[in-house]
Protein backbone atom coordinates (compact mmCIF):
# COMPACT_ATOMS: atom_id res chain seq x y z
CA UNK A 1 0.00 0.00 0.00
CA UNK A 2 1.20 3.50 -0.79
CA UNK A 3 0.66 6.49 1.47
CA UNK A 4 0.85 9.89 -0.21
CA UNK A 5 1.42 12.94 2.00
CA UNK A 6 0.57 16.47 0.88
CA UNK A 7 1.50 19.94 2.18
CA UNK A 8 1.95 20.02 6.00
CA UNK A 9 1.66 16.22 6.23
CA UNK A 10 4.56 15.91 3.78
CA UNK A 11 6.62 18.35 5.86
CA UNK A 12 5.96 16.51 9.14
CA UNK A 13 6.54 13.06 7.61
CA UNK A 14 9.69 14.21 5.84
CA UNK A 15 8.58 12.50 2.62
CA UNK A 16 5.88 12.81 0.00
CA UNK A 17 5.12 9.08 -0.06
CA UNK A 18 5.96 5.77 1.48
CA UNK A 19 5.09 2.14 0.95
CA UNK A 20 3.76 -0.18 3.64
CA UNK A 21 4.42 -3.88 3.16
CA UNK A 22 1.08 -5.55 2.34
CA UNK A 23 1.69 -8.08 5.12
CA UNK A 24 2.03 -5.24 7.65
CA UNK A 25 -0.97 -3.11 6.75
CA UNK A 26 -3.09 -2.54 9.88
CA UNK A 27 -6.78 -3.42 9.94
CA UNK A 28 -8.06 0.17 9.88
CA UNK A 29 -7.06 3.61 8.68
CA UNK A 30 -6.87 4.83 12.29
CA UNK A 31 -4.39 2.12 13.20
CA UNK A 32 -2.30 3.01 10.15
CA UNK A 33 -2.32 6.70 11.08
CA UNK A 34 -1.34 5.97 14.68
CA UNK A 35 1.54 3.77 13.50
CA UNK A 36 2.80 6.37 11.01
CA UNK A 37 2.55 9.16 13.62
CA UNK A 38 4.61 7.09 16.05
CA UNK A 39 7.18 6.30 13.35
CA UNK A 40 7.73 9.85 12.02
CA UNK A 41 9.24 12.26 14.53
CA UNK A 42 9.66 15.33 12.32
CA UNK A 43 7.63 18.52 12.49
CA UNK A 44 6.39 21.19 10.16
CA UNK A 45 8.06 24.62 10.08
CA UNK A 46 5.37 25.68 12.56
CA UNK A 47 6.35 22.85 14.92
CA UNK A 48 3.37 20.54 14.33
CA UNK A 49 3.94 16.80 14.60
CA UNK A 50 2.46 14.39 12.11
CA UNK A 51 -0.17 13.36 14.68
CA UNK A 52 -1.19 17.01 15.06
CA UNK A 53 -1.40 17.41 11.29
CA UNK A 54 -3.48 14.22 11.01
CA UNK A 55 -6.05 15.75 13.39
CA UNK A 56 -6.82 18.36 10.71
CA UNK A 57 -6.66 16.15 7.63
CA UNK A 58 -9.04 14.51 5.24
CA UNK A 59 -8.10 10.97 4.18
CA UNK A 60 -8.83 9.21 0.94
CA UNK A 61 -8.57 5.44 0.73
CA UNK A 62 -8.43 4.43 -2.92
CA UNK A 63 -9.96 7.79 -3.82
CA UNK A 64 -12.84 7.74 -1.33
CA UNK A 65 -13.22 10.05 1.64
CA UNK A 66 -12.62 7.79 4.63
CA UNK A 67 -12.96 8.04 8.44
CA UNK A 68 -10.50 6.43 10.85
CA UNK A 69 -12.57 3.24 11.17
CA UNK A 70 -12.29 2.45 7.45
CA UNK A 71 -11.00 -1.10 6.88
CA UNK A 72 -7.80 -1.29 4.84
CA UNK A 73 -8.07 -4.88 3.58
CA UNK A 74 -7.25 -4.77 -0.12
CA UNK A 75 -6.62 -1.00 -0.17
CA UNK A 76 -3.87 0.18 -2.49
CA UNK A 77 -3.47 3.89 -1.65
CA UNK A 78 -4.08 6.36 1.16
CA UNK A 79 -3.92 10.11 0.49
CA UNK A 80 -3.35 12.44 3.44
CA UNK A 81 -4.82 15.86 2.65
CA UNK A 82 -4.37 18.74 5.11
CA UNK A 83 -6.54 21.82 4.64
CA UNK A 84 -5.23 23.86 1.73
CA UNK A 85 -5.17 27.66 1.64
CA UNK A 86 -7.26 29.24 -1.05
CA UNK A 87 -9.92 26.53 -1.28
C-alpha positions as CSV (number, residue, x, y, z in Angstrom):
1,X,0.0,0.0,0.0
2,X,1.2,3.5,-0.8
3,X,0.7,6.5,1.5
4,X,0.8,9.9,-0.2
5,X,1.4,12.9,2.0
6,X,0.6,16.5,0.9
7,X,1.5,19.9,2.2
8,X,2.0,20.0,6.0
9,X,1.7,16.2,6.2
10,X,4.6,15.9,3.8
11,X,6.6,18.4,5.9
12,X,6.0,16.5,9.1
13,X,6.5,13.1,7.6
14,X,9.7,14.2,5.8
15,X,8.6,12.5,2.6
16,X,5.9,12.8,0.0
17,X,5.1,9.1,-0.1
18,X,6.0,5.8,1.5
19,X,5.1,2.1,0.9
20,X,3.8,-0.2,3.6
21,X,4.4,-3.9,3.2
22,X,1.1,-5.5,2.3
23,X,1.7,-8.1,5.1
24,X,2.0,-5.2,7.6
25,X,-1.0,-3.1,6.7
26,X,-3.1,-2.5,9.9
27,X,-6.8,-3.4,9.9
28,X,-8.1,0.2,9.9
29,X,-7.1,3.6,8.7
30,X,-6.9,4.8,12.3
31,X,-4.4,2.1,13.2
32,X,-2.3,3.0,10.1
33,X,-2.3,6.7,11.1
34,X,-1.3,6.0,14.7
35,X,1.5,3.8,13.5
36,X,2.8,6.4,11.0
37,X,2.5,9.2,13.6
38,X,4.6,7.1,16.1
39,X,7.2,6.3,13.4
40,X,7.7,9.8,12.0
41,X,9.2,12.3,14.5
42,X,9.7,15.3,12.3
43,X,7.6,18.5,12.5
44,X,6.4,21.2,10.2
45,X,8.1,24.6,10.1
46,X,5.4,25.7,12.6
47,X,6.4,22.8,14.9
48,X,3.4,20.5,14.3
49,X,3.9,16.8,14.6
50,X,2.5,14.4,12.1
51,X,-0.2,13.4,14.7
52,X,-1.2,17.0,15.1
53,X,-1.4,17.4,11.3
54,X,-3.5,14.2,11.0
55,X,-6.1,15.7,13.4
56,X,-6.8,18.4,10.7
57,X,-6.7,16.1,7.6
58,X,-9.0,14.5,5.2
59,X,-8.1,11.0,4.2
60,X,-8.8,9.2,0.9
61,X,-8.6,5.4,0.7
62,X,-8.4,4.4,-2.9
63,X,-10.0,7.8,-3.8
64,X,-12.8,7.7,-1.3
65,X,-13.2,10.1,1.6
66,X,-12.6,7.8,4.6
67,X,-13.0,8.0,8.4
68,X,-10.5,6.4,10.8
69,X,-12.6,3.2,11.2
70,X,-12.3,2.5,7.4
71,X,-11.0,-1.1,6.9
72,X,-7.8,-1.3,4.8
73,X,-8.1,-4.9,3.6
74,X,-7.2,-4.8,-0.1
75,X,-6.6,-1.0,-0.2
76,X,-3.9,0.2,-2.5
77,X,-3.5,3.9,-1.7
78,X,-4.1,6.4,1.2
79,X,-3.9,10.1,0.5
80,X,-3.4,12.4,3.4
81,X,-4.8,15.9,2.7
82,X,-4.4,18.7,5.1
83,X,-6.5,21.8,4.6
84,X,-5.2,23.9,1.7
85,X,-5.2,27.7,1.6
86,X,-7.3,29.2,-1.1
87,X,-9.9,26.5,-1.3
